[in-house]
Amino acid sequence: MVHYSLRQLRYFITAAELKSTSAAARQLHVSQPSISTAIRQLEESFGQALALRQRGAGISPTPYGRMIMRKGRHLLELAGNLHDPHGDMPSGSVLIGCFTDISPYYLPALLQQLHQQHPTIQPSIVHGELDEIPQLLKRGEVDIAMTYGVLLDDELQHETLHEATPHALLAADHPLAEADSLTLERLLQEPFILSDSPYSSEFLLTVLASRGLEPRVAWNAGTFELLRGMVANGLGVSMAYTRPRCSRSYDGHELVYRPIIDPLPSQKIVLARHRDARLTPTTQVVWDTILADRVRQNTPD
């Protein structure tokens, strides 16, 4: 029989989440050796390594350690509810991953809703690029995540929140802005501003190449807001699946979005989780809240 304590689980999970035994000690107000001892005792109990120690780089959970983290969070939440007079109310922390480009459109309203309806839930946000979000889920570093429905394999389960279609981005005073809609061929005659995000740009270039088209890339933009600002300042045109409600760039210049006539694939925005991970009751509440509210006024379309 495996013997372990909830305290040992809490120490290990905190250290693994923070990637540091010393940081976990500070957060839990205990000594660093206490954290290290708890992890070692857990490893002896389970007979397997839970974390890799790297001098100068903290600790990182092993695949077995990530499984223990997922199940341990569930145990700690259930144990906490036993001592909570309001134990029927969802409470505890939830780690929510989100693709950086879409977080401004989904997270503010979600966080406000959770705060109003479930004030005892403590959501934490972890941002990542398209290729990073699936890995965060697989490593157990987030419980659930919102991202585009790409790079998701069979290890991950997901539900569609929204289907986004591509639009042309133009400065408000650009001659093409007078048109109600545009063809790809006409749009790509203009200098093009391409996202620096490798998977976003690769997807877009693949879509264009399948139609025998290639943009004349004049600039690359490291962030979506920089791309919008460059378009608004007349440095070129672009395409995007993300469509903010705001029609101005950060520096106050106006830009417009125009539908593209050509039939193009849509991009699904999804809510994802690890298929084998059992959601804690609190995480399940957050998951259900997002799905129930999947159509919102501030959805990017």
Long-range contacts (C-beta under 8 A, 24 or more apart in sequence): 2-45, 2-46, 3-45, 4-41, 4-42, 4-45, 4-46, 6-75, 6-76, 6-79, 7-38, 8-38, 8-39, 8-41, 8-42, 9-42, 9-68, 9-72, 9-75, 9-76, 10-72, 10-76, 11-35, 11-38, 11-39, 12-38, 12-39, 12-42, 12-50, 12-51, 12-65, 12-68, 12-69, 12-72, 13-69, 13-72, 13-73, 13-76, 15-39, 15-51, 15-59, 16-50, 16-51, 16-59, 16-60, 16-61, 16-65, 16-66, 16-69, 17-69, 17-95, 17-141, 18-58, 19-58, 19-59, 19-60, 20-58, 20-59, 21-58, 21-59, 23-58, 42-68, 61-139, 61-140, 66-139, 66-140, 67-140, 69-140, 70-140, 70-274, 70-277, 70-278, 71-278, 73-143, 73-280, 74-278, 74-280, 77-280, 77-281, 77-282, 78-281, 81-281, 86-120, 89-118, 89-120, 90-118, 90-120, 90-121, 90-281, 90-282, 90-285, 91-120, 91-121, 91-122, 91-282, 92-120, 92-121, 92-122, 92-280, 92-282, 93-121, 93-122, 93-123, 93-124, 93-282, 94-121, 94-122, 94-123, 94-124, 94-143, 94-144, 94-280, 94-282, 94-283, 94-286, 95-123, 95-124, 95-126, 95-141, 95-142, 95-143, 95-144, 96-123, 96-124, 96-125, 96-126, 96-142, 96-143, 96-144, 96-145, 96-146, 96-286, 97-125, 97-126, 97-127, 97-128, 97-133, 97-136, 97-137, 97-141, 97-142, 97-144, 97-145, 97-146, 97-147, 98-125, 98-126, 98-127, 98-128, 98-133, 98-145, 98-146, 98-147, 99-127, 99-128, 99-129, 99-130, 99-133, 99-145, 99-146, 99-147, 99-148, 100-127, 100-128, 100-129, 100-223, 101-197, 101-200, 101-224, 101-242, 102-146, 102-147, 102-148, 102-242, 102-269, 102-300, 103-127, 103-146, 104-244, 105-242, 105-244, 105-298, 105-299, 105-300, 106-146, 106-161, 106-269, 106-296, 106-299, 107-146, 109-293, 109-296, 109-298, 110-289, 110-290, 110-293, 113-289, 113-293, 114-286, 114-289, 117-289, 118-285, 118-286, 118-289, 121-282, 121-285, 121-286, 123-286, 129-197, 129-199, 130-197, 130-199, 130-200, 131-198, 131-199, 133-272, 134-272, 137-272, 137-273, 137-274, 138-274, 140-274, 140-277, 143-273, 143-277, 143-279, 143-280, 143-283, 143-286, 144-271, 144-272, 144-273, 144-279, 144-283, 144-286, 144-287, 144-290, 145-271, 145-272, 145-273, 146-269, 146-270, 146-271, 146-272, 146-290, 147-269, 147-270, 147-272, 148-241, 148-267, 148-268, 148-269, 148-270, 149-267, 149-268, 149-269, 149-270, 150-199, 150-203, 150-267, 151-199, 152-270, 152-272, 154-275, 155-274, 155-275, 155-276, 156-272, 156-273, 156-274, 156-275, 157-272, 157-273, 157-274, 157-275, 158-270, 158-271, 158-272, 158-273, 159-270, 159-271, 159-291, 160-268, 160-269, 160-270, 160-294, 161-268, 161-269, 161-270, 161-271, 161-290, 161-291, 161-294, 161-299, 162-268, 162-269, 162-294, 162-295, 162-299, 162-300, 162-301, 163-266, 163-267, 163-268, 163-269, 164-241, 164-242, 164-243, 164-266, 164-267, 164-268, 164-269, 164-300, 164-301, 165-241, 165-259, 165-264, 165-266, 165-267, 165-301, 166-239, 166-240, 166-241, 166-260, 166-264, 166-267, 167-239, 167-240, 167-241, 167-243, 167-257, 167-258, 167-259, 167-260, 168-237, 168-238, 168-239, 168-257, 168-258, 168-259, 168-260, 169-227, 169-228, 169-231, 169-237, 169-238, 169-239, 169-240, 169-255, 169-256, 169-257, 170-231, 170-237, 170-255, 170-256, 170-257, 170-258, 171-231, 171-232, 171-233, 171-234, 171-253, 171-254, 171-255, 171-256, 172-232, 172-247, 172-253, 172-254, 172-255, 172-256, 173-234, 173-254, 174-234, 174-237, 176-237, 176-258, 177-256, 177-258, 179-258, 180-258, 180-259, 181-258, 181-259, 181-260, 181-261, 182-258, 182-259, 182-260, 182-261, 183-260, 183-261, 183-262, 184-208, 184-211, 184-213, 184-260, 184-261, 184-262, 184-264, 185-213, 187-237, 187-239, 187-260, 188-213, 188-214, 188-215, 188-216, 189-216, 190-216, 190-236, 190-237, 191-216, 191-218, 191-219, 191-235, 191-236, 191-237, 192-216, 192-217, 192-218, 192-236, 192-237, 192-238, 193-217, 193-218, 193-219, 193-220, 193-221, 193-227, 193-230, 193-231, 193-235, 193-236, 193-237, 193-238, 194-219, 194-220, 194-221, 194-238, 195-220, 195-221, 195-224, 195-227, 195-238, 196-220, 196-221, 196-222, 196-223, 203-267, 204-239, 207-264, 207-265, 211-262, 225-249, 225-250, 228-255, 229-253, 231-255, 241-266, 241-267, 241-300, 242-300, 243-300, 243-301, 244-300, 245-298, 269-300
